[in-house]
Amino acid sequence: MSLKTALVIIAEDSEEIEVVTPIDVLRRVGVKVTIAGLNSSEPVRCARNTMIQPDKALSDVMDELFDLVVLPGGVDGSNHLAESDQVGKVLVTHHQANRLLASICAAALAFKMNRIALGATLTSYPTTKDKLKDDYNYSEEKVVVSGNLITSRGPSTAMIWSLKLVEVLLGEEKLQEAKKWALFDN
């Protein structure tokens, strides 16, 4: 199996738990994760004032194709992602290439803004439901996989979502490996 790759795009006011959890889980199972800052490669101040250092600026990876693109939430951070033309281009390119797209919390708004997989089933933070339900089948499940979209609700579901990313990207064996070291189900 070739090395799988993931792009995690972070913006000012992204939710820390939803940024760090998938990065940590994916890296532990051998996925090459690139953290891209929306506006630069400078440290990004997240929603609770935690500074996270991107590996690169999003503009530096626009021409790369990843196996998975991850959008963390946080209301303001999600709005920054949804309003970005660069994020839109990344989502459209990856969706057309049938790559996995993942969002948590309010970040599914970026899918709507860019008309990604309209009619698919997804979930989000509850306050985002009304903004999505006319264009998507909305679910209250903690994690939803619909086609190439993998969505989740919020901070408390970040680990479940991250494990689902492992399962869909790498399969059952890697999922069980991740659950073991995470003491998930113990």
Buried (B, 14 or more C-beta within 10 A) or exposed (E): EEEBBBBBBBBBBBBBBBBBBBBEBBEBBEBEBBBBBBBBBEEBBBBEEBEBEBBBBBBBBEEEEBBBBBBBBBBBBBBBBBBBEBBBEBBEBBBEEEBBBBBBBBBBBBBBBBEBBEEBBBBBBEEBBEBBEEBBEBBEBBBBBBBBBBBBBBBEBBBBBBBBBBBBBBEEEBBBBBBEEBEEEE
